[in-house]
């Protein structure tokens, strides 16, 4: 394996780690917003439609399950 190829592997691996971190942050923000939307009186279906999720999934988020 060339050194150049190993450097590319390192760069892609680092990029992957950053992407995973960004996804975790976005997931946490989305969970908070889903809970806020329920507290503000929005329906599960409206929240689900806005988030691109199912209504059962937004109930899971609201209830802290999974």
Backbone as a printed PyTorch tensor [residue, N CA C, xyz], in Angstrom:
tensor([[[  0.8410,  -1.1870,   0.0000],
         [  0.0000,   0.0000,   0.0000],
         [  0.8840,   1.2480,   0.0000]],

        [[  0.5160,   2.2200,  -0.7870],
         [  1.3100,   3.4440,  -0.8400],
         [  0.9870,   4.3390,   0.3490]],

        [[  1.9530,   5.1970,   0.6870],
         [  1.7380,   6.1530,   1.7730],
         [  0.5840,   7.0970,   1.4460]],

        [[  0.4450,   7.4220,   0.1620],
         [ -0.6270,   8.3060,  -0.2750],
         [ -2.0010,   7.6850,   0.0150]],

        [[ -2.1160,   6.4260,  -0.2280],
         [ -3.3720,   5.7290,   0.0300],
         [ -3.6780,   5.7030,   1.5210]],

        [[ -2.6670,   5.4700,   2.3330],
         [ -2.8700,   5.4640,   3.7870],
         [ -3.2950,   6.8440,   4.2810]],

        [[ -2.7440,   7.9000,   3.7060],
         [ -3.1420,   9.2590,   4.0860],
         [ -4.5960,   9.5220,   3.7090]],

        [[ -5.0110,   9.0340,   2.5620],
         [ -6.4180,   9.1760,   2.1630],
         [ -7.3300,   8.4480,   3.1340]],

        [[ -6.9180,   7.2680,   3.5660],
         [ -7.7000,   6.5060,   4.5460],
         [ -7.8380,   7.3090,   5.8280]],

        [[ -6.7560,   7.9170,   6.2890],
         [ -6.8020,   8.7340,   7.5100],
         [ -7.7590,   9.9120,   7.3490]],

        [[ -7.6890,  10.5910,   6.2030],
         [ -8.5550,  11.7550,   5.9710],
         [-10.0250,  11.3580,   5.9290]],

        [[-10.3140,  10.2840,   5.2310],
         [-11.7100,   9.8430,   5.1290],
         [-12.2180,   9.3730,   6.4850]],

        [[-11.3790,   8.6980,   7.2310],
         [-11.7690,   8.2430,   8.5650],
         [-12.0760,   9.4330,   9.4690]],

        [[-11.2380,  10.4610,   9.4110],
         [-11.4710,  11.6620,  10.2190],
         [-12.7590,  12.3560,   9.7840]],

        [[-12.9940,  12.4170,   8.4730],
         [-14.2210,  13.0280,   7.9600],
         [-15.4430,  12.2510,   8.4350]],

        [[-15.3210,  10.9470,   8.4620],
         [-16.4190,  10.0880,   8.9170],
         [-16.7320,  10.3410,  10.3920]],

        [[-15.7050,  10.4790,  11.2020],
         [-15.8950,  10.7550,  12.6280],
         [-16.5950,  12.0980,  12.8140]],

        [[-16.1870,  13.1130,  12.0460],
         [-16.8370,  14.4320,  12.1370],
         [-18.3060,  14.3430,  11.7290]],

        [[-18.5790,  13.5740,  10.6900],
         [-19.9640,  13.4190,  10.2300],
         [-20.8170,  12.7310,  11.2910]],

        [[-20.2740,  11.7100,  11.9260],
         [-21.0180,  11.0100,  12.9770],
         [-21.3150,  11.9520,  14.1340]],

        [[-20.3540,  12.7980,  14.4740],
         [-20.5520,  13.7690,  15.5440],
         [-21.6490,  14.7650,  15.1720]],

        [[-21.6370,  15.2220,  13.9330],
         [-22.6620,  16.1600,  13.4690],
         [-24.0440,  15.5130,  13.5060]],

        [[-24.1310,  14.2510,  13.1480],
         [-25.4120,  13.5390,  13.1860],
         [-25.9120,  13.4260,  14.6230]],

        [[-25.0220,  13.1170,  15.5540],
         [-25.4270,  13.0180,  16.9630],
         [-25.9780,  14.3520,  17.4550]],

        [[-25.3110,  15.4540,  17.0830],
         [-25.7750,  16.7790,  17.4970],
         [-27.1310,  17.0960,  16.8790]],

        [[-27.2970,  16.7930,  15.6040],
         [-28.5730,  17.0500,  14.9300],
         [-29.6860,  16.1990,  15.5350]],

        [[-29.3840,  14.9530,  15.8600],
         [-30.3810,  14.0790,  16.4930],
         [-30.8200,  14.6410,  17.8400]],

        [[-29.8630,  15.1170,  18.6280],
         [-30.1920,  15.6900,  19.9340],
         [-31.0540,  16.9360,  19.7680]],

        [[-30.7070,  17.7740,  18.7990],
         [-31.4990,  18.9760,  18.5490],
         [-32.9080,  18.6110,  18.0940]],

        [[-33.0150,  17.6360,  17.2080],
         [-34.3280,  17.2040,  16.7220],
         [-35.1760,  16.6560,  17.8620]],

        [[-34.5790,  15.8460,  18.7350],
         [-35.3350,  15.3140,  19.8810],
         [-35.8850,  16.4510,  20.7380]],

        [[-35.0570,  17.4520,  20.9910],
         [-35.5080,  18.5980,  21.7770],
         [-36.6340,  19.3610,  21.1010]],

        [[-36.5070,  19.5440,  19.8000],
         [-37.5420,  20.2630,  19.0570],
         [-38.8470,  19.4840,  19.0040]],

        [[-38.7680,  18.1790,  18.8910],
         [-39.9800,  17.3520,  18.9020],
         [-40.6920,  17.5150,  20.2420]],

        [[-39.9460,  17.4730,  21.3250],
         [-40.5580,  17.6500,  22.6540],
         [-41.1630,  19.0470,  22.7930]],

        [[-40.4460,  20.0520,  22.2890],
         [-40.9690,  21.4240,  22.3180],
         [-42.2660,  21.5350,  21.5320]],

        [[-42.3030,  20.9050,  20.3740],
         [-43.4950,  20.9700,  19.5280],
         [-44.6930,  20.3290,  20.2230]],

        [[-44.4690,  19.1990,  20.8890],
         [-45.5610,  18.5850,  21.6530],
         [-46.0190,  19.5350,  22.7560]],

        [[-45.0700,  20.1270,  23.4720],
         [-45.4090,  21.0380,  24.5660],
         [-46.1650,  22.2650,  24.0560]],

        [[-45.8950,  22.6570,  22.8160],
         [-46.5700,  23.8130,  22.2210],
         [-47.9390,  23.4560,  21.6540]],

        [[-48.3100,  22.1730,  21.7290],
         [-49.6370,  21.7580,  21.3120],
         [-49.7580,  21.2260,  19.8930]],

        [[-48.6450,  21.0340,  19.2200],
         [-48.7020,  20.4750,  17.8650],
         [-49.0590,  18.9890,  17.9290]],

        [[-49.7230,  18.5140,  16.8930],
         [-50.1050,  17.0990,  16.8570],
         [-48.9130,  16.2350,  16.4700]],

        [[-48.9960,  14.9820,  16.8600],
         [-47.9390,  14.0320,  16.5090],
         [-47.7960,  13.9330,  14.9970]],

        [[-48.9180,  13.9410,  14.2840],
         [-48.8480,  13.8130,  12.8250],
         [-48.1790,  15.0240,  12.1870]],

        [[-48.4860,  16.2160,  12.6820],
         [-47.8630,  17.4260,  12.1350],
         [-46.3550,  17.4170,  12.3940]],

        [[-45.9760,  17.0020,  13.5860],
         [-44.5520,  16.9170,  13.9310],
         [-43.8760,  15.8720,  13.0570]],

        [[-44.5200,  14.7210,  12.9310],
         [-43.9590,  13.6370,  12.1210],
         [-43.7830,  14.0780,  10.6720]],

        [[-44.7840,  14.7390,  10.1230],
         [-44.6990,  15.2110,   8.7380],
         [-43.5490,  16.1990,   8.5650]],

        [[-43.3910,  17.0920,   9.5250],
         [-42.3210,  18.0880,   9.4500],
         [-40.9410,  17.4570,   9.5630]],

        [[-40.8470,  16.4090,  10.3660],
         [-39.5510,  15.7670,  10.6240],
         [-39.2320,  14.6430,   9.6460]],

        [[-40.2170,  14.2400,   8.8570],
         [-39.9970,  13.0980,   7.9700],
         [-39.9390,  11.7850,   8.7220]],

        [[-40.6800,  11.7300,   9.8220],
         [-40.7260,  10.5390,  10.6720],
         [-42.1630,  10.0480,  10.7610]],

        [[-42.3440,   8.8900,  11.3640],
         [-43.6980,   8.3870,  11.6040],
         [-44.2170,   8.9620,  12.9210]],

        [[-45.5340,   8.9870,  13.0530],
         [-46.1300,   9.4450,  14.3100],
         [-45.6840,   8.5750,  15.4840]],

        [[-45.6650,   7.2350,  15.3430],
         [-45.1720,   6.4350,  16.4660],
         [-43.7370,   6.8000,  16.8680]],

        [[-42.9060,   7.1520,  15.8800],
         [-41.5190,   7.5090,  16.2040],
         [-41.4620,   8.8130,  16.9880]],

        [[-42.2860,   9.8010,  16.6370],
         [-42.2330,  11.0510,  17.4020],
         [-42.7670,  10.8510,  18.8180]],

        [[-43.7190,   9.9290,  18.9960],
         [-44.1470,   9.5960,  20.3610],
         [-42.9960,   8.9510,  21.1370]],

        [[-42.2370,   8.0910,  20.4830],
         [-41.0690,   7.4840,  21.1380],
         [-40.0880,   8.5590,  21.5700]],

        [[-39.8460,   9.5240,  20.7000],
         [-38.9250,  10.6130,  21.0330],
         [-39.4780,  11.4110,  22.2050]],

        [[-40.7560,  11.7620,  22.1350],
         [-41.3840,  12.5240,  23.2210],
         [-41.2290,  11.8170,  24.5580]],

        [[-41.4220,  10.5030,  24.5380],
         [-41.4070,   9.7170,  25.7680],
         [-40.0100,   9.2640,  26.1770]],

        [[-38.9970,   9.6080,  25.3880],
         [-37.6260,   9.2330,  25.7260],
         [-37.3220,   7.7650,  25.5130]],

        [[-38.0790,   7.1270,  24.6370],
         [-37.8360,   5.7120,  24.3380],
         [-37.0280,   5.6150,  23.0590]],

        [[-35.9800,   4.8170,  23.1110],
         [-35.1120,   4.5820,  21.9550],
         [-34.4790,   5.7980,  21.4270]]])
